[in-house]
Amino acid sequence: MYIQWIKVFIAAIFEVGWVIGLKHAETAEQWSMTAVCIVVSFYLLIAAGRKLPVGTVYAVFAGLGTAGTVVSGMVFFQEPVNGLKLLFIGILLFGVIGLKLAEDRTEKEK
């Protein structure tokens, strides 16, 4: 089961790559890498969704991707670091972790 969650985590990393690529790609090579990130991201997401509850999988994927994209913007593209942004990223990640823990509990009850 954990291998499926690893797929979701890796898919979220590739999501960050394609979101950044959509904004910053200029050359054919950069656009190609963006396309590869899209394909890998959705392939892993779909593969994990076949074994895990799709709603939880998508929520975790989107939450991690969103947090990763915002943090990457701050680190690599000098987007403003704001305490409120960091607070809400923390809340988002807290919710994602909560969903994962709730899913684990549901599985144990079955």
C-alpha positions as CSV (number, residue, x, y, z in Angstrom):
1,M,0.0,0.0,0.0
2,Y,2.9,2.4,0.8
3,I,4.2,2.0,-2.7
4,Q,1.0,3.6,-4.0
5,W,1.5,6.6,-1.7
6,I,5.0,6.9,-2.9
7,K,3.6,7.1,-6.4
8,V,1.3,10.0,-5.3
9,F,4.3,11.8,-3.7
10,I,6.4,11.4,-6.9
11,A,3.4,12.5,-9.0
12,A,3.2,15.7,-6.9
13,I,6.9,16.4,-7.5
14,F,6.3,16.1,-11.3
15,E,3.3,18.3,-10.9
16,V,5.4,21.0,-9.5
17,G,7.7,20.6,-12.5
18,W,5.0,20.9,-15.1
19,V,3.3,23.9,-13.4
20,I,6.7,25.7,-13.3
21,G,7.3,24.7,-16.9
22,L,3.9,26.1,-18.0
23,K,5.0,29.5,-16.7
24,H,8.7,29.6,-17.5
25,A,9.3,27.3,-20.5
26,E,10.6,29.1,-23.5
27,T,12.6,26.6,-25.6
28,A,11.4,23.5,-27.3
29,E,13.5,21.5,-24.9
30,Q,11.9,23.1,-21.9
31,W,8.4,22.6,-23.4
32,S,9.3,18.9,-24.0
33,M,10.4,18.5,-20.3
34,T,7.1,20.1,-19.3
35,A,5.2,17.6,-21.4
36,V,7.2,14.7,-19.9
37,C,6.4,16.0,-16.4
38,I,2.7,16.1,-17.3
39,V,2.7,12.6,-18.6
40,V,4.7,11.1,-15.6
41,S,2.6,13.0,-13.1
42,F,-0.8,11.9,-14.4
43,Y,0.4,8.3,-15.1
44,L,1.5,7.9,-11.5
45,L,-1.6,9.6,-10.2
46,I,-3.9,7.2,-12.2
47,A,-1.8,4.2,-11.2
48,A,-2.2,5.1,-7.5
49,G,-5.9,5.8,-8.0
50,R,-6.5,2.3,-9.1
51,K,-5.4,0.9,-5.7
52,L,-6.3,3.8,-3.3
53,P,-9.5,5.9,-2.9
54,V,-9.4,8.3,-5.7
55,G,-10.8,11.3,-3.7
56,T,-8.1,11.0,-1.1
57,V,-5.4,10.4,-3.7
58,Y,-6.4,13.5,-5.7
59,A,-6.6,15.7,-2.6
60,V,-3.1,14.6,-1.4
61,F,-1.7,15.1,-4.9
62,A,-3.2,18.6,-5.3
63,G,-2.2,19.7,-1.8
64,L,1.4,18.5,-2.1
65,G,1.6,20.0,-5.6
66,T,0.2,23.3,-4.5
67,A,2.5,23.6,-1.5
68,G,5.5,22.5,-3.6
69,T,4.7,25.0,-6.3
70,V,4.4,27.9,-3.9
71,V,7.6,27.0,-2.0
72,S,9.4,26.5,-5.4
73,G,8.3,29.9,-6.5
74,M,9.7,31.4,-3.3
75,V,13.0,29.5,-3.4
76,F,13.8,29.5,-7.2
77,F,11.9,32.5,-8.6
78,Q,12.2,35.1,-5.8
79,E,8.5,35.3,-5.3
80,P,7.7,37.1,-2.0
81,V,7.9,35.1,1.2
82,N,5.0,36.0,3.3
83,G,4.2,34.7,6.8
84,L,0.5,34.3,5.8
85,K,1.5,32.2,2.8
86,L,3.6,29.9,5.0
87,L,0.8,29.6,7.5
88,F,-1.7,28.5,4.9
89,I,0.8,26.1,3.3
90,G,1.1,24.6,6.8
91,I,-2.6,24.3,7.1
92,L,-2.9,22.8,3.7
93,L,-0.2,20.2,4.5
94,F,-1.9,19.5,7.9
95,G,-5.1,18.7,6.0
96,V,-3.3,16.5,3.6
97,I,-1.7,14.5,6.4
98,G,-5.0,14.3,8.1
99,L,-6.6,12.8,5.0
100,K,-3.9,10.2,4.8
101,L,-4.2,9.3,8.5
102,A,-8.0,9.1,8.2
103,E,-7.6,6.8,5.2
104,D,-5.2,4.6,7.2
105,R,-7.7,4.4,10.0
106,T,-10.5,3.4,7.6
107,E,-8.4,0.7,6.1
108,K,-7.6,-0.8,9.6
109,E,-11.3,-0.8,10.5
110,K,-12.1,-2.9,7.5
